[in-house]
Structures are given as C-alpha cells and as structure tokens.
Amino acid sequence: MIKRNRLHQFALAIVFSLAVCLFVSLCSSSLAQPLPKIAFGEVLWVGRSGGDFVSNAVSLSDGGFLLYGESAGSTPDVSRTWAARTNAQGEAIWEFFEEAEGQYCIYQWAVELPDGRFALVEGLWPTGRLLFVTPEGELDGEIVLSDGTLLFFPIDDGFIAIGQDPSQMDVGGWPNFVQRLDATWSPLWQYAITLDHNEVWRYSALADDGIFLGGVRYDREMKHFALMVRKLDMDGNVVFSYAEEPVPGTRRAVWSIEQGYDGDIIVVGYASDEMDTQGKVFVLQMDRHGELIWQKQLMSDVTIQRLLTLGDSQYLIGTNTRLPHEPLRPWLLLIDEDANILAEGFPPEPFKVDSSMSGFLHAPDGSIYMYETMNNEAFCGIVLVRVDLPVIR
C-alpha cells in the first residue's frame, strides 16, 4: 500500500512538472511573439535636380505638396528663396522665387490658407516678410513681420506667431515670444518668454484651447539638462508651467509635444547620462492642468524625431535607431495611451541606410506619410512613403 502511494505521488509530481513546463513554454512563446508590423507603400520622390535646398514641405488639400527653402542667387551677393507646388504624383506645377540682395534668406515656414492661397514666412534675419502666393504661383501681397518671427499656427480667427526678439541674440537663436494676430494680421497680444542663459525653448504645438511650449533648462556648463513644458491659453495667459530641476550627470530634453485625448498632453523626450552613448526615449503624460500622470522609458539606443496623435487613443513615433553592426536608420513605433508598443516598422530604401525622418504628412484622404528632406548634387526635395498601420484589437 505504501509503495502504491509513493508511485501515485511520483506520478502526480511528474504531471505537475509537465504542467509547469507547458505553462512556462506557452508564456515564453507568447512573450517571444514578434510585434505586428507597420507596412509601407511605394516610395515617392518629390523635388528636382540638385542645386537648391529644401527646408521642409507641407501636404495640400488637393493631394499635392508644397516644398520650400532656398536656391542659388543670380550672383554670390544675392540670396534667393524658393518654393514649388507639385501634384499628388510629385510633378511640378509651378516654382516661385524671391531674391534679396546682401541678406541671407530662406523660407522657414509655409501653410495653405483656407482661401486657397499660400503663406510663406521669408527669413531675412533679423527681420522677415510674410508672402502670400496665389494657387497659380503669383505673388499676392506681403506683410513685414515683427523682428525675428519664425513661424505661424493658423487658428479659426487669426494666427499664433512664434519668434525671437533680435535684442536677445546673446542667449541664442531660440524663440522667446508668442504673439496672437487677428484675421487682418494685426497683433492682439504678445507673451514674452523670459529667457536667461539657462533656458532654451525649442518646440511648440497648437492645442484646441492654447499653445504648448517645450524646452530645457541646464546648468552653466551645459552638462545637465531638465525638461520644461508650458501652456498658454488663447488670451496669452499661462495655464501651467512644468519644470524639472537639473540632476547632475543627466540630460532630459523635450523632442515633441502633442495634445492627447481628453485634453491631456503627451510629451516625448530624450534622456541620457554620463554612461550613455545613445540615450533613451521616454514618454510622459500630463493632464490639462500640467500635473504629471505617468512617464515611461520606451527604449534605448535611439533618438526621437516626431510624435503624431492618431485616432483610437494611439500615437505614432518616428525615431532613429542603430542596430548592432548597422548604420543609423529610421524606425516607426505605434504606441497606445499607456505607452505600450503595439507595432513597429522599418521603412524601405532610401530611408533604410544613413538617413533620418523629417516628419509626418497628412493626405486629404486620411493617409499618413513619413518623409525626409534630401539635398545633394543629384536631388533636392523630399522622399516620402505611405504608412499603413495594422489594425490592433
């Protein structure tokens, strides 16, 4: 009887061990499953032969694109801005040039206006102009900008302008004022961002009810960085100001800000310490009052580029990564509102080797494109590819 009980206990032990092994095997296989893949469409080249410099591009309501930057002037002492409109296939419809003698100038920003015209910010540092161009590519008026104006955000009844006062050039070429303009381009208010040698405001984004500013504060030797986020309402009042204290040996900086869902703020940043060679990407979420909800580290050995808010509480992150024994290459990640990685994808050539992404473009049909600017002797323009996201249940 005792022998039979021992055999029975031995058999139960074997069954239990096999069950444990099966459970561990199933868990391991589940954890080892690869992430769903982000697919990509056909690569589209939009531009012209070399000789110019494209600083950026915007997608248009007809499916085409507007490229802008600078071109070689007629003489060495003349600068020339350049913009080009293309159709959805990347074929040129028109090109637009403006020359400025003795000054460095470049189109720094552009947007398609509701009336079909285009607004181009021409930087003639330390002043500039806002040029209006018809859909046919003809000049249709200009406005002399406040000194140092860098970009505009169109809003329902006017514009939000961001720029730098040239009198504060000694603290670097970073934005230090926010200005609201009405529909006739008349200033309604101006908010002066207090600058000193320990703060830099580099990133901005439009919210439903205001504007976000992102930057860093650092020590005198610029060895320690800490991130800052500030929000203004549409009347120029500070809604909140979030600032970390620099920690010796660490660097944390804002790379991109987006308005999330229910008024929350999503911030993607880059962190490193004295031992890091590549650094780490982190995501943090704040509520509409600037209170930190959570923050998570996403991955190491990458640098962040862009953040895009999608539907269904999802975000698309564009990064650069360097895999073992491989050159730098772009890498897209789809994450949810808790910063869990849902899918990934590596774009096809020419994005594959020694390249980085410039941003995302939205097409009128809802498609999303990633793109990068290319400026060399052979080609000047953008290279873009459609991003096809998997359906995540």
Protein Blocks (a to p, Z undefined) as FASTA:
>chain_A
ZZmmmmmmmmmmmmmmmmmmmmmmmmmmmmmpccddddddddddedddehiacfbdcddf
kopacdddddddfbfkbccdddddddfkopafbdcddddehiacddfbdcddfkopacdd
ddddfbdcdddddfkopaebdadddehiabdcddfklccdddddfklmmnopadfbdcdd
dfkopafbdcdddddfkbccfbdcddfkbccdddddddfkopaccdddddddfkopafbd
cdddddehiacddfbdcddeehiacdddddddfkbmnbpcddddddfkopafbdcdfbgh
iacfbdcddehhiacdddddddehiacddddddddfkopafbdcddddfklgopacfbdc
ddfkopacdddddddfkbgcdddddddddddZZ
